Amino acid sequence: MKKLETFWNTIHYFNYRFELKIQKFLRGDGNYSQPTSNLEVQKWRDVEKEIFEKGVKDPRYGFSSIMAGNFIFGLAVIIGGGIFFILMGLIKYLIGTDINVALFVIVCIVPFVSLTYYYVFYKDKYLIYFKEFDKKPKEWRIKWKWISFFTIIGVILFLILSFILMDYLSNIGHVPK
């Protein structure tokens, strides 16, 4: 379970770093590095930079951290949704009837969201992992950046393929009119 916790926090970490890069790109950071002789302008630049540092970059409460947290919960919902689609197709194929969708969604998705909360956010575990990952060598970060990227792509593909499988299983034996 520790390996799963580390893996999930690694994905969260690299998504957080990606979100930081997006914010820096969208916001731009060039105006901070340009010196000015006007003390009033420099004072406002310093205040603006401080707000940006605290409001976006802070791993505990910053905007990028919130967005990365939403994303990791979204991945958990996608995994649960994929399992939901597969099980719905199997039940439709084996039993021939639909079941209560709301109950089934709760049974499929809630465990993944709960595990994500426990592995990543419970007692702010992600902050400990963020500090640990910041100290890792560049080669490790490059390797795990790509692993995280392909994991995210794999989860999205899993959702799409599970929906296709559900549709296929639901329509076996049905002749179109």
C-alpha positions in Angstrom: 0.0 0.0 0.0 2.9 2.3 0.6 4.0 1.9 -3.0 0.5 2.9 -4.2 0.5 5.9 -1.9 3.9 7.0 -3.2 2.8 6.5 -6.8 -0.4 8.5 -6.4 1.5 11.3 -4.7 4.0 11.3 -7.5 1.3 11.8 -10.0 -0.2 14.6 -7.8 3.3 16.2 -7.5 3.9 16.3 -11.2 0.5 17.6 -11.9 1.1 20.3 -9.4 4.3 21.3 -11.1 2.6 21.2 -14.5 -0.1 23.5 -13.1 2.6 25.9 -11.8 4.1 26.1 -15.3 0.7 26.8 -16.8 0.1 29.6 -14.3 3.5 31.1 -15.0 2.9 30.9 -18.7 -0.6 32.4 -18.5 0.4 35.1 -16.0 3.9 35.8 -17.4 6.7 36.5 -15.1 8.8 39.0 -17.1 7.7 42.2 -15.4 9.3 41.2 -12.1 12.8 40.9 -13.6 12.8 44.3 -15.2 14.4 46.9 -12.9 12.8 50.3 -12.5 14.0 53.5 -10.9 10.5 54.4 -9.8 10.2 53.2 -6.2 6.4 53.3 -6.3 6.2 51.0 -9.3 8.8 48.7 -7.7 6.8 48.6 -4.5 3.7 47.5 -6.4 5.6 44.9 -8.3 7.0 43.5 -5.1 3.5 43.3 -3.6 2.1 41.7 -6.8 5.0 39.2 -6.8 4.3 38.3 -3.1 0.6 37.8 -3.8 1.5 35.6 -6.8 4.0 33.6 -4.7 1.5 33.0 -1.9 -1.7 32.7 -4.0 -0.5 30.4 -6.7 2.7 28.7 -5.7 2.0 27.8 -2.1 1.7 24.0 -2.0 -0.6 24.0 0.9 -3.3 26.6 -0.1 -2.2 27.9 -3.5 -4.4 27.9 -6.6 -2.1 25.4 -8.4 -2.3 23.0 -5.4 -6.1 23.3 -5.4 -6.2 22.6 -9.2 -3.8 19.6 -8.8 -5.9 18.3 -6.0 -9.1 18.5 -8.1 -7.3 16.7 -10.9 -6.1 13.8 -8.7 -9.7 13.4 -7.4 -10.9 13.6 -11.0 -8.5 10.7 -11.9 -10.0 8.7 -9.0 -13.5 9.3 -10.3 -12.4 8.3 -13.9 -11.0 5.0 -12.6 -14.2 4.3 -10.6 -16.3 5.4 -13.6 -14.4 3.0 -15.8 -15.0 0.1 -13.5 -18.7 1.2 -13.3 -19.0 1.0 -17.1 -17.4 -2.4 -17.2 -19.7 -3.8 -14.4 -22.8 -2.2 -16.0 -22.0 -3.9 -19.3 -21.4 -7.3 -17.6 -24.6 -7.1 -15.6 -26.6 -6.1 -18.6 -25.0 -9.0 -20.5 -25.3 -11.7 -17.8 -28.6 -10.7 -16.1 -30.2 -8.8 -19.0 -31.4 -5.9 -16.8 -30.2 -2.6 -15.5 -29.7 -1.9 -11.9 -30.0 1.2 -9.7 -27.3 3.5 -11.2 -27.0 5.8 -8.2 -26.2 3.0 -5.9 -23.8 1.5 -8.4 -22.0 4.8 -8.9 -21.6 5.1 -5.1 -20.2 1.6 -4.8 -17.8 2.1 -7.7 -16.6 5.7 -7.2 -16.6 6.4 -3.5 -13.9 3.8 -2.7 -11.5 5.4 -5.2 -12.2 8.9 -4.0 -11.8 7.8 -0.3 -8.5 6.1 -1.0 -7.2 9.2 -2.9 -8.1 11.3 0.1 -6.4 9.0 2.5 -3.3 8.5 0.4 -2.8 12.1 -0.7 -4.6 14.6 1.6 -5.1 12.9 4.9 -2.9 14.7 7.5 -1.4 16.6 4.5 0.7 13.7 3.3 1.3 15.3 0.0 3.3 18.1 1.6 5.7 15.5 3.0 6.0 13.9 -0.4 6.4 17.3 -2.2 9.4 18.1 0.0 10.8 14.6 -0.6 10.3 14.8 -4.4 11.9 18.3 -4.6 15.1 16.8 -3.3 15.2 14.0 -5.9 17.7 14.2 -8.8 16.8 15.6 -12.2 17.0 12.1 -13.8 14.4 10.8 -11.4 12.1 13.8 -12.0 12.3 13.3 -15.8 11.6 9.6 -15.6 8.6 10.1 -13.3 7.3 13.1 -15.2 6.8 10.8 -18.2 5.5 7.9 -16.1 2.9 10.3 -14.6 2.0 11.7 -18.0 1.4 8.2 -19.5 -0.5 7.1 -16.4 -2.9 10.0 -16.9 -3.3 9.1 -20.6 -3.8 5.4 -19.6 -6.5 6.3 -17.1 -8.4 8.4 -19.8 -8.0 5.6 -22.3 -9.3 3.1 -19.7 -12.5 5.2 -19.3 -13.0 5.4 -23.0 -12.4 1.6 -23.6 -14.6 0.7 -20.6 -17.4 2.7 -22.1 -16.9 1.0 -25.4 -16.9 -2.4 -23.7 -20.1 -1.6 -21.7 -21.8 -0.6 -25.0 -20.6 -3.8 -26.7 -21.7 -6.0 -23.8 -25.1 -4.3 -23.5 -25.8 -4.8 -27.2 -24.8 -8.4 -27.7 -27.8 -10.3 -29.1 -29.7 -7.2 -29.9 -30.6 -6.8 -33.6 -30.9 -3.2 -34.8 -34.3 -2.5 -36.3 
